[in-house]
Amino acid sequence: MTNINNKDSWHWSPSLSVGITSIDEDHKRLFQLFYEAHLLGEKDNNSSLLYQLAQELVLYAQSHFKREEAIMKASGYPFCDNHFALHISIIKQLQQTLQQAISGNESVTEFIVFLKDWFIEHIKESDSRIKQYVKGFEQEIEQALLEVGPLELAENINIYIVDDEEQQVELMLDIIDIAGLSAKGFTLATEFITQEISNDDIVLLDLNMPGMDGIEVMRELSDRNCLPSYILISGFDERVLHSAKQFALSKGIMVAETFTKPIDTRFFIDNINTVYSEKKLAFDSRMSPKVIKKQVVDKQVLPLSELKAAIKSHNLVVFYQPQIELQTGKIHGFEALVRLQHPTKGLIFPDQFIEVGEQNGLISEITNEVIDLVVKDYSVFCELGIASKISINISAKDLLDLSMPEKLASKLEANNIPPEAIMVELTESAVLLSVSDSLDILNRLRMKGFALSIDDFGTGHSSLVQLYQAPFTELKIDQHFTMKMMEDDEAMSIVKICILLAKELKMETVAEGVETQEIWDKLKELGCDIAQGYLMSKPLPLEACCEWVRNNQAAS
């Protein structure tokens, strides 16, 4: 049996061509289904969608056999009876094997591997013989195919090639054909954007084109709320491609890959097959009734009246996410993250109510409630022997209250909590709201012994100015860069620069979004001080966080 992990074996290739266009096209689409099922099987071998795809493969095989048999009947092929009997036998075996898999006795993934391997063998040993008997019967074969009809599975996803160089379009059409797919080519972007393009489609887009360039194409379609997936291609250097991808992401546009000319054909074939299969899988997931029932309802913003009631009833709660010293592995501190425990809707996350609070003058009440909860919980951490920092997020609106440093200091003093136990964390945009008032408050916080952290560093507009003006003690590297650093050279460069910059300014660095051991090891190698992310722990309620502490080494 073919190795399930051999990616190449899941794609149609020219070596599988039988020399008859209609049969080859059927086989290409069949292998698209194989790869789609393979990708889904790697994620979930028991999903209802995987069963559905397996059933589609059997139906597809039946439909394909009818078309193949029509070709053989209309030509001079002398082995029809034996070939047809083989088709009947394999369909019967497939139906039995699939039924066993659905009943739970066999693996659906293994069934798909079996079907794919059988087709490869059948194509090479049986179908390849047909070609020598079709010459001179072209018209009869064409008529027979019209009578038997097309394959039962319709195309749902289009691939477009947009490049002003006609030779490049022809080359990409040929490469995509080799990949077992089909595409439509355009040398004029203005003509391409008149097509009925859907969000399920894939667009191979050249950036540098006269009249309308690739950036303008993405912007134009985005403005129409048309968001296909793009593969960007350009003769420019990789920095331009990377920046174009960032432009796309900023507008919610999906860029699956970028390529510089000349294109690595082998890598491109693998990539386009993967992108197509994932798009098809997503399409099928949406179309499947069983999957639609399981879809999560979009998050809703909490109504203002319910937020007011929650604050009044003290329904805000704090979760804590551990921060770990990279060099020692010890607990450094925790970030306090607010949640809302709704009496009927359950746990509500801050993206559903913080903005409502800021827009309606409630954010200071939320901040005060969080501080009160942290003050109360700090004593619990102390009982565990954890004398570490707790980071509290401060809103931009909080920096308009010039009395805030005194209020915070008084509250801590009343509860015998040293100011150095609290890290005041704020974003660059918060400082920018009112620079003079912000610097007034930040300097007085520092003079009272509080540490200051600048959050989401690098995502604002005046990062270096903030570092220059404000007395920060900690720099948090945004997870946008941390999570991409191992596969994105630019993200890696930004992480390195953040760490070096912080060292020069005698600040500690905290990397957010640390989710893999590989990222942890690289951050440690680069000299980052502290890591925070799901590799160590997700945010936890107080009791669960204490249990986590008991199961891990205590901070020094």
C-alpha positions, 0 to 999 in steps of 0.5 A: 500500500502507498505510504499515507504520508507521501504527499506526492502520491495524493496528487494526479501527475502526468505519469498517470495520463492514459492519453485520452483527455476526457479520462485524464480530466476525470482522474484529475478531479478524482485525485482532488477528492482523494487529497481533500479527504486525506487532509480532512482525515489527518484532522479528524478521522471520524467526522461526518464530513469525512464519511460524506467525502468517502461516499462522494468518492464511491459515487464519483467512481461509479459516474466515471466508470459509466463514462469510461465504459461509453468510451470503450463501447464507442471505440475498437476496445476488445476487452469490454466484457472483462473491463466492465466486470472489473468495474462491477466488482470494484464498486461492490467491494467499495460499497461493502468496505465503506459500509464497514467503515461507517459502521465503525469496524474499519477506518474511513481514512484507510478506506480512502487510501485503499481506493486511491491506491487501487485507482493508481494500479487500475489506471496503470494496468488497465486504463492505459490500454484503452488509448491504442483502440480509440484512434478513428473513433473520435466522433463516436466517442464524443457523441457517447460522452454527450449521451452518458452525461458529465460527472455527477460532481460539479466544479465549485471553485474557479482558479484565475491567472491574472498576469499582463505577460501572455507567455506567463499566463500560458506557462501557468495554465500548463503548470496548473494542468500538470497539477491536475487542475484547470484555470482561466487566464487573463492578461488584462486586470480590468477584464478579470474584475468583470468576472463573477468571482466568488470568495471560494475562488483562487486568484494567481495575481501578478503585482506589477501590471500596467493599467491596473496593478495587483494591489488595485485588483485586491482593493477593488474586489475587497471594496465589493466584499469579494474575498477570494484567496490569492497567490501573489506572483511578482518579479519584484524582490521578496520584501515587496511581496511580503509588504503586499501580503501585509496590505492584504491581511490588513484588509482581511484578504487571504494570501495563501502563498507568494512566489517570485519569478521564475517560479519553482514549478514543483513547489508551486504544484504542491502548493496549488493542490493544497490551496485548492483542496483546503478551499474545497474542503471549506466549501464542502464543510459549509454545504454539509447539513450535518456540519452546518448544525455544528457551526458556532454562532458569531460573537455578539456584542453585549448590550449596554444595559447588560454590561451595566447590570454585570458591573453593578452585580460584580459579575466580572471575573479575572483569569490569570495567564502565567508568564515564565522566565525563559532562561530558568523556567520559573514562574515570573508572574501572571497577566490578569485578563478580565472576563464577564460571568453572565447569569444566562449567557455564560462566560463572555470574553472582553472583545464582546464588552470592553469596547462597549465600556469604553464608548459609554464611559464605563471603562474606569469602573471595569478597571477598578473592579479588575484591580479590586479582584487582583488585590483580593487574589494576590493574597492567595498567590502569596499563600502559595509562596508566589511573590510575583508580578501581576500585570493589569491592563489599563485603558486609554481612558484610564490615562485621562484620570490624573489622580489614578496613580494615587488611587492605585497606590492607596488601594495597594497600601491599604492591602499591604501589597508592595507597588512593585508587585503590580505591572501596569500594562498599556498599549501604544495607542493608549499613550497617544490619546493624550501624550502630556497627560499620559506622561504625567501619569506614567512618570508618577506611577513609576515614581510610586514604584510601579513597573510599566509594560508597553503591550502589542509593541510594533503594532501601533504608529509611534513605537520608538517615540513611546519608548523614548518618551515614557518610562517603560520597564517592560516591552511585550512582543506582540503575538502577531510576530511571535507566532509567525517568527519560525516561518516568516523571516520578516517576523523573525527580524522584528522579534530580534530587533525588539529583544535587542532594543529592549536590552539597549533600553534596559527593559525586559522582554515578554513574548506573547503567543508562545505556542510551540517548543520550537518558538520557546527554544528560539526565543531563549536562544535570542535572549528574550526574558519571559514567555507567555502563551498556550505552550505553558498555559492558557488563561485560567480562573484563580483556583485552576491557576493555583492548581497549575502553580502547585503542579509546576515549579514555584517562582524564585 
